[in-house]
Amino acid sequence: MKKLFLSLLLLMHGFVSAAIFQVNLTVQDHVDDNPGDGVCDIPSGGFCTLRAAVMEANALPGADIIVLPGNSNVRLSINGAGENAAATGDLDITSPVVIGTFVEPTEDFPTIDASLLNDRIFHVLSGSGAVTFVNVRMVNGSADFSNGGAINISTANQVQVDRVWFEDNTADSGGAIYISPLSELTVIDSVFKGNAAVTQGAALTIFGTTDIDKATIYENLNFNGGFKEAVYVGFDQFGTSYLTLRNSTVFNNSNSGIYGFGGDVSIRNSTIALNSERGIISNPDGKQNPELRIRNSVFNQNGVTDCAAGGTVDVIADNWNIASDNSSCFQLGTTNLVETDPKLTVIKTDSENWHSYFRPGFYSPIVDSAHPTTPGPGIGCEAEDQRGVARAQDGNHDGTARCDRGAIELLEDVIFYDDFDIAY
């Protein structure tokens, strides 16, 4: 499996002659002895830290791979500011690299902990190219008066986050991730929990093109005195600010789930529920002319309203949505269900304790009611749900498999319901 995973990384990123650095010292934080010599080795000799590996990867031409040991706690502790060579403070990335582990059980993912650092965890500097983080947890990053508590992505980069857990990271903007204009971010199968921001984006602040597929975004906190949100999609003059959210659950955030301020937002097969104020806000001040596209999604019991679209928003509701209130976002088309109880169960977690989600309850109107077109990139539903379950399933047992609305597809062979499920 390790050889297969490595081969996939090499093929995916074109790392034909990549250097591979194996981190073997995690309880201490040290710099590399001689960046550029091709050997990850701290001054005392014989050990490779994450910081030393990043410094060595930056100094070498081309793309490299940094492997973290499974079930480890990587502690960052060398404080400092004002340099961009990863020698102090956050780990500055200046060239293409993959950072992660071969370990597959989520409980054994390594944790990168910045609680002793007083800085964010990673800074992807402008023009670094393709950077991937895979199978890792990032916790306790802190970017006071700056951006991106775990990862700050500067311009002209392509960053992929695959199976990453972000928790307790803080920043002025983008508690976990901040993406600048002209960069691209892909988030796959990841979790954002308990991150915080002072101004924008308790979990993410987006000024670049961002695609999120299979994510759980919950319990993130924003201290802004105005509109507060877990995910902020801002406007930039280059027109690169765009969020696509698919197969994801956004819930229990303070105060709103998503705030699209001038940036385009597309939501597909997602569930946005129980955020203390709004599920989504799009352009409340009317300063730009963004698009808001929503299809096959579920909005339920968000505190003030499920969806608020103001100003000059081009609302393309895309139909086959369910909202628990009568938000004007969902008035277009005859297939939207407004003021409808979607009959969601209590919060569930998957078998790995990774994703949290609301499953459709017994006799839920969600089941087998999404767009009837077969799964695909067009007007149909997504091919998989948040857990990776294939769509479509015949959840209501009428003999025809059809996609469910929201992030979760009800399995046609479900044989267990708890008491709350049966109540529905």
C-alpha positions as CSV (number, residue, x, y, z in Angstrom):
1,M,0.0,0.0,0.0
2,K,2.9,2.4,0.8
3,K,4.5,1.8,-2.6
4,L,1.1,2.3,-4.3
5,F,0.5,5.6,-2.4
6,L,4.0,6.8,-3.3
7,S,3.5,5.9,-6.9
8,L,0.2,7.8,-7.0
9,L,1.8,10.9,-5.6
10,L,4.6,10.7,-8.1
11,L,2.2,10.4,-11.0
12,M,-0.2,13.0,-9.7
13,H,2.4,15.7,-9.3
14,G,4.9,14.7,-11.9
15,F,7.6,14.1,-9.3
16,V,9.8,12.0,-11.5
17,S,13.0,12.7,-9.7
18,A,11.6,13.9,-6.4
19,A,13.7,13.8,-3.2
20,I,11.9,12.0,-0.4
21,F,12.5,13.1,3.2
22,Q,11.5,10.9,6.1
23,V,10.9,12.9,9.3
24,N,12.1,10.9,12.3
25,L,12.3,13.5,15.0
26,T,8.9,15.0,16.1
27,V,9.2,15.9,19.8
28,Q,11.8,18.6,19.1
29,D,12.0,21.4,16.5
30,H,15.4,22.0,14.7
31,V,16.6,23.6,11.5
32,D,18.5,21.8,8.7
33,D,22.3,21.7,9.0
34,N,23.0,22.5,5.4
35,P,19.9,23.3,3.2
36,G,20.5,22.3,-0.4
37,D,22.9,19.3,0.2
38,G,20.0,16.9,-0.4
39,V,20.1,15.5,3.1
40,C,17.6,16.3,5.8
41,D,19.9,16.4,8.8
42,I,19.8,18.7,11.9
43,P,23.1,20.1,13.3
44,S,23.4,17.4,16.0
45,G,23.2,14.8,13.2
46,G,21.2,11.8,12.4
47,F,17.7,13.2,12.7
48,C,15.3,14.9,10.3
49,T,12.6,17.3,11.6
50,L,9.7,18.6,9.7
51,R,11.3,22.1,9.7
52,A,14.6,20.7,8.4
53,A,12.7,18.8,5.7
54,V,10.9,21.9,4.5
55,M,14.1,23.9,4.4
56,E,15.8,21.2,2.4
57,A,12.9,20.8,0.0
58,N,12.9,24.6,-0.5
59,A,16.6,24.6,-1.4
60,L,16.4,21.9,-3.9
61,P,15.1,22.3,-7.5
62,G,11.9,20.7,-8.5
63,A,9.3,18.9,-6.4
64,D,9.8,16.9,-3.2
65,I,8.0,14.6,-0.8
66,I,8.1,14.9,3.0
67,V,6.8,11.8,4.9
68,L,5.6,12.1,8.5
69,P,5.5,9.1,10.8
70,G,2.1,7.8,11.7
71,N,0.6,8.3,15.1
72,S,3.0,11.1,16.0
73,N,2.8,14.6,17.4
74,V,5.0,17.0,15.5
75,R,5.8,19.9,17.8
76,L,6.9,23.3,16.3
77,S,8.6,25.6,18.8
78,I,11.2,27.8,17.2
79,N,9.7,31.3,17.4
80,G,10.7,34.2,15.2
81,A,9.3,36.5,12.6
82,G,10.3,38.4,9.5
83,E,12.0,35.7,7.5
84,N,10.7,33.4,4.8
85,A,13.1,30.5,4.8
86,A,11.3,28.3,7.4
87,A,14.2,28.8,9.9
88,T,11.9,30.4,12.5
89,G,8.2,30.7,13.1
90,D,5.9,29.3,10.5
91,L,7.1,26.7,7.9
92,D,7.6,28.8,4.8
93,I,7.1,26.8,1.5
94,T,8.7,28.1,-1.6
95,S,8.6,25.2,-4.1
96,P,6.3,22.3,-5.0
97,V,6.1,19.7,-2.2
98,V,3.8,16.9,-0.8
99,I,3.6,16.8,3.0
100,G,1.8,13.9,4.7
101,T,1.9,10.2,5.7
102,F,1.3,6.8,4.2
103,V,-0.8,5.8,7.2
104,E,-4.4,5.3,6.4
105,P,-6.5,5.0,9.6
106,T,-7.5,8.5,10.6
107,E,-6.8,7.8,14.2
108,D,-3.2,7.3,13.4
109,F,-2.7,10.4,11.3
110,P,0.2,12.6,12.5
111,T,-0.6,15.9,14.3
112,I,1.3,19.1,13.5
113,D,0.9,21.1,16.7
114,A,1.9,24.8,16.8
115,S,0.8,25.5,20.4
116,L,4.4,26.5,21.4
117,L,5.0,28.4,18.2
118,N,2.9,31.6,18.5
119,D,2.6,31.6,14.7
120,R,0.6,29.9,11.9
121,I,1.8,26.4,10.8
122,F,2.5,26.8,7.0
123,H,2.9,29.8,4.7
124,V,2.8,28.9,1.0
125,L,4.7,31.8,-0.5
126,S,3.8,33.3,-3.9
127,G,4.8,31.2,-6.9
128,S,5.5,28.0,-4.9
129,G,3.5,26.0,-7.4
130,A,1.7,22.7,-6.6
131,V,1.6,22.0,-2.8
132,T,-0.3,19.1,-1.3
133,F,-1.1,18.2,2.4
134,V,-2.4,14.7,2.9
135,N,-3.5,12.5,5.8
136,V,-2.5,14.9,8.7
137,R,-4.0,17.0,11.5
138,M,-3.1,20.7,11.9
139,V,-3.9,22.2,15.3
140,N,-3.2,25.3,17.4
141,G,-1.8,27.5,14.7
142,S,-2.1,31.2,15.6
143,A,-1.7,34.1,13.1
144,D,-2.4,37.1,15.3
145,F,-3.0,40.3,13.2
146,S,-2.4,38.2,10.1
147,N,-4.0,35.6,7.8
148,G,-4.4,31.8,7.9
149,G,-4.0,30.2,11.3
150,A,-3.0,26.8,9.8
151,I,-2.2,27.7,6.2
152,N,-1.7,31.1,4.5
153,I,-1.7,30.7,0.7
154,S,-0.2,33.6,-1.2
155,T,-0.8,34.3,-4.9
156,A,0.0,32.1,-7.8
157,N,-0.2,28.7,-6.1
158,Q,-2.2,25.5,-6.5
159,V,-2.8,23.9,-3.1
160,Q,-4.5,20.6,-2.4
161,V,-5.7,19.6,1.1
162,D,-6.7,15.9,1.2
163,R,-7.9,14.2,4.3
164,V,-6.7,17.0,6.7
165,W,-8.3,17.8,10.1
166,F,-8.0,21.5,11.1
167,E,-8.8,22.3,14.8
168,D,-8.3,25.2,17.2
169,N,-6.4,27.4,14.7
170,T,-6.9,31.1,14.9
171,A,-6.1,34.2,12.8
172,D,-7.3,37.7,12.0
173,S,-8.8,36.3,8.8
174,G,-9.1,32.7,7.8
175,G,-8.9,30.8,11.1
176,A,-7.7,27.6,9.4
177,I,-7.0,28.6,5.7
178,Y,-6.6,31.9,3.9
179,I,-6.3,31.8,0.1
180,S,-5.1,34.9,-1.8
181,P,-6.3,36.0,-5.3
182,L,-4.9,34.2,-8.3
183,S,-4.4,31.0,-6.3
184,E,-6.4,27.7,-6.4
185,L,-7.4,25.6,-3.5
186,T,-8.8,22.1,-3.6
187,V,-10.2,20.6,-0.3
188,I,-11.1,16.9,-0.3
189,D,-12.5,14.8,2.5
190,S,-11.4,17.2,5.3
191,V,-12.7,18.6,8.6
192,F,-12.7,22.1,10.0
193,K,-13.7,22.2,13.7
194,G,-13.3,24.8,16.4
195,N,-11.2,27.3,14.4
196,A,-11.6,31.1,15.0
197,A,-11.1,34.4,13.3
198,V,-11.3,38.0,14.4
199,T,-12.6,39.6,11.2
200,Q,-13.4,37.1,8.4
201,G,-13.8,33.4,7.9
202,A,-13.6,31.4,11.1
203,A,-12.7,28.4,9.1
204,L,-11.7,29.7,5.6
205,T,-11.3,33.1,3.9
206,I,-11.4,32.8,0.1
207,F,-10.1,35.2,-2.4
208,G,-9.1,32.6,-5.0
209,T,-10.8,29.7,-6.8
210,T,-11.8,27.1,-4.2
211,D,-13.4,23.7,-4.7
212,I,-14.5,21.9,-1.5
213,D,-15.7,18.3,-1.8
214,K,-16.7,16.1,1.2
215,A,-16.0,18.4,4.1
216,T,-17.4,18.9,7.6
217,I,-17.3,22.5,8.8
218,Y,-18.6,23.0,12.3
219,E,-18.2,24.8,15.6
220,N,-16.1,27.5,14.2
221,L,-16.2,31.0,15.8
222,N,-16.0,34.5,14.4
223,F,-15.6,37.5,16.6
224,N,-16.4,40.1,14.0
225,G,-18.9,42.7,15.2
226,G,-20.8,42.6,11.9
227,F,-21.7,39.6,9.8
228,K,-19.9,36.6,11.2
229,E,-19.3,33.4,9.2
230,A,-17.4,30.1,9.0
231,V,-16.5,30.5,5.3
232,Y,-16.0,34.0,3.8
233,V,-15.9,34.4,0.0
234,G,-14.7,37.9,-0.7
235,F,-14.5,39.9,-3.9
236,D,-11.1,40.5,-5.7
237,Q,-10.5,42.7,-8.7
238,F,-9.1,39.8,-10.7
239,G,-12.4,37.9,-10.6
240,T,-10.8,34.8,-9.2
241,S,-12.9,34.5,-6.0
242,Y,-15.2,31.6,-6.4
243,L,-16.4,28.8,-4.1
244,T,-17.8,25.5,-5.1
245,L,-19.1,23.4,-2.1
246,R,-20.1,19.8,-2.8
247,N,-21.1,16.8,-0.6
248,S,-20.4,18.8,2.6
249,T,-22.1,19.6,5.9
250,V,-21.8,23.1,7.5
251,F,-23.4,23.3,10.9
252,N,-23.3,24.8,14.4
253,N,-21.1,27.7,13.4
254,S,-21.1,31.1,15.0
255,N,-22.9,32.8,13.5
256,S,-23.4,32.0,9.8
257,G,-22.3,29.2,7.7
258,I,-21.2,31.0,4.5
259,Y,-20.9,34.7,3.7
260,G,-20.5,35.5,0.0
261,F,-19.4,39.1,-0.2
262,G,-19.0,39.8,-3.9
263,G,-17.6,36.3,-4.7
264,D,-19.6,33.7,-6.6
265,V,-20.9,30.7,-4.6
266,S,-22.1,27.3,-6.0
267,I,-23.5,24.8,-3.6
268,R,-24.3,21.2,-4.6
269,N,-25.7,18.3,-2.6
270,S,-24.8,19.9,0.7
271,T,-26.5,20.3,4.1
272,I,-26.3,23.7,5.9
273,A,-28.0,23.5,9.3
274,L,-28.2,24.9,12.9
275,N,-25.9,27.8,12.3
276,S,-26.8,30.3,15.0
277,E,-27.7,33.2,12.5
278,R,-27.8,32.4,8.8
279,G,-27.1,29.4,6.6
280,I,-25.7,31.5,3.8
281,I,-25.5,35.3,3.1
282,S,-24.8,36.5,-0.4
283,N,-23.8,40.1,-1.0
284,P,-25.8,41.7,1.8
285,D,-24.4,45.2,1.0
286,G,-25.0,45.0,-2.7
287,K,-21.5,46.1,-3.7
288,Q,-20.9,43.6,-6.5
289,N,-23.0,41.4,-8.8
290,P,-22.2,37.8,-7.7
291,E,-24.0,34.6,-8.6
292,L,-25.5,32.2,-6.0
293,R,-26.2,28.8,-7.4
294,I,-27.8,26.1,-5.2
295,R,-28.8,22.6,-6.3
296,N,-29.9,19.4,-4.5
297,S,-29.2,20.9,-1.1
298,V,-30.8,21.1,2.3
299,F,-31.0,24.1,4.7
300,N,-32.5,23.5,8.1
301,Q,-33.2,25.6,11.2
302,N,-30.5,28.2,10.8
303,G,-31.1,30.8,13.5
304,V,-32.2,34.0,11.6
305,T,-32.8,32.6,8.1
306,D,-31.6,29.7,5.9
307,C,-30.5,32.0,3.0
308,A,-30.3,35.8,2.6
309,A,-29.5,37.2,-0.8
310,G,-29.4,40.9,-1.1
311,G,-28.3,43.8,-3.3
312,T,-27.6,42.7,-6.9
313,V,-27.1,39.0,-6.4
314,D,-27.9,36.9,-9.4
315,V,-29.9,34.1,-7.6
316,I,-29.8,30.9,-9.6
317,A,-31.5,28.6,-7.2
318,D,-31.1,25.6,-9.5
319,N,-34.0,23.9,-7.8
320,W,-34.5,20.6,-6.0
321,N,-33.5,22.3,-2.7
322,I,-35.2,22.0,0.7
323,A,-35.4,24.9,3.2
324,S,-37.0,24.9,6.6
325,D,-38.1,28.6,6.2
326,N,-39.4,30.7,3.2
327,S,-36.0,32.2,2.2
328,S,-36.4,34.1,-1.1
329,C,-33.3,32.2,-2.5
330,F,-35.5,29.2,-3.0
331,Q,-38.6,30.8,-4.5
332,L,-37.5,30.1,-8.1
333,G,-38.8,26.9,-9.7
334,T,-41.4,24.5,-8.7
335,T,-39.1,21.7,-7.4
336,N,-37.9,23.6,-4.4
337,L,-39.5,22.8,-1.1
338,V,-39.7,25.7,1.3
339,E,-41.1,25.9,4.9
340,T,-40.5,22.1,4.8
341,D,-39.1,20.0,7.7
342,P,-36.4,17.9,6.1
343,K,-36.6,15.4,8.9
344,L,-32.9,15.1,9.7
345,T,-31.6,12.8,12.4
346,V,-29.4,13.9,15.2
347,I,-25.7,14.3,14.4
348,K,-24.0,11.1,13.3
349,T,-20.3,10.3,12.8
350,D,-18.8,7.9,10.3
351,S,-17.0,4.7,11.3
352,E,-13.7,6.6,11.5
353,N,-15.0,9.4,13.7
354,W,-13.9,11.7,10.9
355,H,-17.0,13.2,9.3
356,S,-20.1,14.4,11.1
357,Y,-23.4,14.7,9.3
358,F,-27.2,14.6,9.4
359,R,-28.7,11.4,7.9
360,P,-32.2,11.6,6.4
361,G,-34.7,10.4,8.9
362,F,-37.4,7.8,8.3
363,Y,-39.8,9.1,5.6
364,S,-37.7,12.2,5.1
365,P,-38.7,14.3,2.0
366,I,-34.9,14.4,1.2
367,V,-34.9,10.7,0.1
368,D,-35.1,10.0,-3.6
369,S,-36.2,13.5,-4.4
370,A,-33.1,15.2,-5.9
371,H,-32.8,16.1,-9.6
372,P,-33.8,12.9,-11.6
373,T,-30.9,13.1,-13.9
374,T,-28.2,10.5,-13.3
375,P,-25.1,11.7,-11.3
376,G,-22.7,13.8,-13.3
377,P,-21.1,17.2,-13.6
378,G,-24.2,18.8,-15.2
379,I,-27.6,19.4,-13.6
380,G,-27.7,16.0,-11.9
381,C,-26.5,15.1,-8.4
382,E,-22.9,14.3,-7.3
383,A,-21.6,10.8,-7.9
384,E,-20.8,10.2,-4.3
385,D,-22.0,11.6,-1.0
386,Q,-20.0,13.0,1.9
387,R,-19.0,9.6,3.1
388,G,-18.0,8.3,-0.3
389,V,-21.3,6.3,-0.7
390,A,-22.2,5.9,-4.4
391,R,-25.3,7.8,-5.6
392,A,-28.1,7.0,-6.5
393,Q,-29.6,4.5,-4.0
394,D,-33.2,3.4,-3.8
395,G,-33.7,4.7,-0.3
396,N,-37.5,4.7,-0.4
397,H,-37.7,1.2,-2.0
398,D,-40.0,2.1,-4.8
399,G,-37.9,0.2,-7.3
400,T,-36.1,3.2,-8.8
401,A,-32.8,4.5,-7.6
402,R,-32.7,8.3,-7.4
403,C,-30.4,10.7,-5.6
404,D,-31.2,12.2,-2.2
405,R,-31.0,15.9,-1.6
406,G,-28.3,17.1,0.8
407,A,-24.9,15.7,1.7
408,I,-25.9,12.2,2.7
409,E,-27.3,9.4,0.5
410,L,-29.6,7.0,2.4
411,L,-28.4,3.5,1.8
412,E,-31.1,1.3,0.4
413,D,-30.1,-1.6,2.7
414,V,-30.2,0.4,6.0
415,I,-31.4,-2.0,8.7
416,F,-30.8,0.1,11.8
417,Y,-32.4,3.2,13.0
418,D,-32.2,4.6,16.5
419,D,-35.3,5.9,18.3
420,F,-35.0,9.4,16.9
421,D,-34.8,8.1,13.4
422,I,-37.9,5.9,13.8
423,A,-39.8,8.9,15.1
424,Y,-39.5,10.3,11.6
